[in-house]
Every structure is written in structure tokens, then in C-alpha cells.
Amino acid sequence: MTLSRRKTLGLIGGGTVLAAAAGLGLFAATRTPHAALAPWDMAGQYPDPRLRALSHALLAPNPHNRQPWEAELIGDDTVAIWRDPARDLPVTDPYARQLTIGMGCFLDLMRLAAAEEGYAIDQTLFPAGEAGPVALCRFIAGGAQPDPLFAHVLQRRSHKEMFQDRALDAAALDSIAPHVDLVAQGADAVALRDLATEAWLIEAGTPDAWKESIDLLRIGKAEINAQPDGIDLGGATFELLNRTGLLTREASLDPTTMAAQGAIQGTVDAIASAPALVVQTSPTNTRADQIATGARWLRLNLAATGAGLGVRPVSQALQEYPEMTALYDAIHAAHAPDGGTVQMLGLLGYAAPTARTPRWPIDARMRPRPGNA
């Protein structure tokens, strides 16, 4: 779920709020949640090469910004990466497929950051099965060459707003082609766009699924700094809407309210504006496939950033809960007819830069070393 700033203002008395804010320049100027954004500035600023790599990895895209990763330093050269089940999305991601894809994004970004300093990573996935770490990673000095995609890490975002009315040029398509199985444009994109829109409206109309998103809203600077995950609604406008009672979690639970309609229509408009949709598939649906998809999704994001493009996931049709079954079956019949799995569906197009999203600092996602209190 993403709440479009433009559409929200249009539907929730935007003129009144903006008029009220006109004389509050100082208030507006102090609404940036600097503490929640500090991890972007701290990336790479640690003495241990593993921590330097991890501090970049935590900037990876992940579902609902749950940041499900935990890290444990072992010895002098190894790190275990865990997925925190307390950050699960039990309604919309009951099998943790999407969260595992997010872990794949994290692991590959850690690999890219390590390679930037010449370290290779010897990675073993699920060494103790599902109950243990997602990966055991040993850093090997002098074993890797830098990857050009790493240059785009600090500019990479998941796009939040409308896309520009501009077709993708050949160079942009060439840059993202290795990281997707399908790029649909023009008439070829109509069916996927319709499916993505219908799936989004089903999620918005399914109370438990909608509540799962609403529970993760962080409204205003104080909430975002205190809990820098989930769906952040920052800035003077959202804080004023919150203070006037027009934008609250309680009000947003009802999808017929103006607050909820702002979010719903904003996403519908964003889907309609995207000049292209992209699909990633895998032949099977193992945890290893999901981790590999995460690496591909990250690399797609980085390549798109380098080409001046924005990427936004719209994977509601791929979610495995009963209300989504018909659309799940439809997209698989169209794009994985031989029994594979459609792992990711996204929007792609030229777009204005998106602001940085909040992150927990690396210290908050570290497990204590064995024997330490």
C-alpha cells in the first residue's frame, strides 16, 4: 500500500489543509524524520567490512518495508543472516514467499557491497533448514571485482507516485532486459495492467488484508523516528491531516472513507500511468528460487535507477490468500503455463526521484554474539 501525496490532498480537503499550512513554514521545515533516514548516510561507515556490507544491505527493497533481516557476526569472517518471524505478513504473505524475496534482495546487496571492497562471499542457504538462518556467509578477501550496479545503491528507491507519459527508449530497455522475463508495453500491457488494478482493489476490499497494511502506517515524524519501518506518511501535510483527524489508522480502516480512498485511487492512477509492466518468473518455487528472485529484483531496481527509470512492485495478484485465488491462477496461466511461478510483477517507467525511506540502523538488527549479554 502506498498513499499518493497528490491524490490524498485532492480527496481529503487538500485546499483547506494547505491553506492552514501556509503560515507554518517553520513547522513544515522541521518535519523530516532525520533519525529514521540516518542509515542512508551511515552506509559503509563501520570498521568491520561485514558491517560495512550489512549497512548497505539494509537499504534493500522489501515488502511493506518490514526489514525482516537480522544479522549475527560469527568469528572474524562470517555472518549469519536470519529472517525475523515477528515481521511476517500472515494475511497477504502466508508462506513468507515475498518476505523471502526481500531477504534475497538483502543478501545480494550485501554481496555487491562486499565486492566493492574486493570481498567475495561464500554463501550457504538455509544451512539448518527453515528453523535456522536464511544464509551463512563467509567473507573472502581479494575474491571479487566491483559490480557497476553498486554505483546506484544510494539512489535506488521503490517509486511511489505517478510515472511520466513517456515510452521507454531502446537503451533503457536494454539495461533492464537481463533482469526480467517480460517487459509489456502498449497493447501488450493492457491485460497485465487490468489484472494489477483488479488485484489492488481486491486487497483494498478484503478487510484482513487491508488492516495488515493500515496497522503498519507510521504517521508523522515522531512515529517514523520511533519505528522506522512499515508505510511512512511523513511531512507537514500528513501531520496536519492526522492532527485534524482526517488521516488516522482508525479512519483508514474503512476503505470508503476519504483517507482510504486517497490511497486506493492513488495506486489505481499510478498503475494506469506506467508505460510498462515487468514480470519475473522461476521454474519452481523453492526457497532458493525466492532468494534468487530477490537478487534479480534488486538488480532490476539498480539497473533501472541507472537508466533514469522508476520501479514499483504491484504483486497483489501473486499473493496466496483465498480472495486472490482467481487472479493468481489467471496470471500464472498467462505467464507460467508450464508450471513455473510468477514471483514478481512491477511497474516501470520514467519518474521523478522518490524520497529516501526510513530504515532501522544496523545496530538494531544485529543479534548478540554467542556468550555476550
Stockholm file with secondary structure:
# STOCKHOLM 1.0

chainA/1-373         MTLSRRKTLGLIGGGTVLAAAAGLGLFAATRTPHAALAPWDMAGQYPDPRLRALSHALLAPNPHNRQPWEAELIGDDTVAIWRDPARDLPVTDPYARQLTIGMGCFLDLMRLAAAEEGYAIDQTLFPAGEAGPVALCRFIAGGAQPDPLFAHVLQRRSHKEMFQDRALDAAALDSIAPHVDLVAQGADAVALRDLATEAWLIEAGTPDAWKESIDLLRIGKAEINAQPDGIDLGGATFELLNRTGLLTREASLDPTTMAAQGAIQGTVDAIASAPALVVQTSPTNTRADQIATGARWLRLNLAATGAGLGVRPVSQALQEYPEMTALYDAIHAAHAPDGGTVQMLGLLGYAAPTARTPRWPIDARMRPRPGNA
#=GR chainA/1-373 SS CCCCHHHHHHHTTHHHHHHHHTTCHHHHHTCCCHHHHHHHHHTTCSSSHHHHHHHHHTTSCCGGGCCCEEEEEETTTEEEEEECGGGCCTTTCTTCHHHHHHHHHHHHHHHHHHHHTTCEEEEEESTTCTTSCSEEEEEETTCCCCCGGGGGGGGCCBCCSCCCSCCCCHHHHHHHGGGCSEEEEGGGGHHHHHHHHHHHHHHHTSHHHHHHHHTTEEESHHHHHHSCCSEEECSHHHHHHHHTTSSCHHHHTSTTSHHHHHHHHHHHHHHHHCSEEEEEEESSCCHHHHHHHHHHHHHHHHHHHHTTEEEEECGGGGCCSGGGHHHHHHHHHHHCTTSCEEEEEEEEEECCCCCCCCCCCGGGGBCCCTTCC
#=GC SS_cons         CCCCHHHHHHHTTHHHHHHHHTTCHHHHHTCCCHHHHHHHHHTTCSSSHHHHHHHHHTTSCCGGGCCCEEEEEETTTEEEEEECGGGCCTTTCTTCHHHHHHHHHHHHHHHHHHHHTTCEEEEEESTTCTTSCSEEEEEETTCCCCCGGGGGGGGCCBCCSCCCSCCCCHHHHHHHGGGCSEEEEGGGGHHHHHHHHHHHHHHHTSHHHHHHHHTTEEESHHHHHHSCCSEEECSHHHHHHHHTTSSCHHHHTSTTSHHHHHHHHHHHHHHHHCSEEEEEEESSCCHHHHHHHHHHHHHHHHHHHHTTEEEEECGGGGCCSGGGHHHHHHHHHHHCTTSCEEEEEEEEEECCCCCCCCCCCGGGGBCCCTTCC
//
